[in-house]
Amino acid sequence: MHTGIASPASPTLPPALLPSETAFFLDVDGTLAEIVADPAQACIPPDALTTLKALRDAAGGALALVSGRSIAQLDAMLHPLVLPVAGVHGLERRDFDGRVSRMVVDTAAHRRLVSAVDSFASTRPGLQTEEKPGSVALHFRNRPELGADCLHFMNTECNGDSRLTLVQGKMVAELKFGSRDKRQAIADFMNEHPFRGRRPFFAGDDVTDEAGFAGVNALGGISVKVGSGDSAAHFRLADPAALAGWLARLLASRAPARGPAGEQERG
Ligand SMILES: [Mg+2]
């Protein structure tokens, strides 16, 4: 089935590439998983998970997720697949060998921030607070008319602490400590095995992915915007199903018995 796949006539479809020479970086929400009313209910479809596992094998392990979610949430969404991941927009990262690094944050200030956002949300039914390592997100997907109020509140909190960065996404405003972003997370992976020396590919759907697109473009890589809207990405696919379908076709078009997966499949 190829439903949801962008028109083959689209001039912006990404070019064919060799998984064995590519470092794949993928955002999750809006890119692999459809955005749903309750972020806790978002999931990567089983077919897409199967494709991710095959892509990881075909790319010799050079596949990482780069998301605003925490590593713990990403692991739960991928289970039983375990991949290198950058969580909370790069504030935490697990490399190919499983080593986790996290930005050190002032835990008292983080707790105070979470409690301030919680109390703002508690008087406005429908708003959701999401606490993450080194950050807190305020979701207003179920109360879009409160978006401006939410942004104003988060902006005021941000201005009260120079260590904070305000991140705006689709129906969400987030305050994170420090300024690490997806560009830096991708750059960190690109300095390490098995990503090093490969051509980076990054697909994402939201404002926070633009830093990643810029970084990948600067490295001569392939940047793919999923969905509509202005973007620095060079290529475009319609929705998560289109990306999963494109990746599945990329794998299907590989010559059998070639590539790094061959070794694992023997014997
Ligand atoms: Mg996203």
Residues whose N, C-alpha, C, O or C-beta is under 5 A from the ligand:
A	BS01	MG	D27 V28 D29 G30 T31 D205 D206
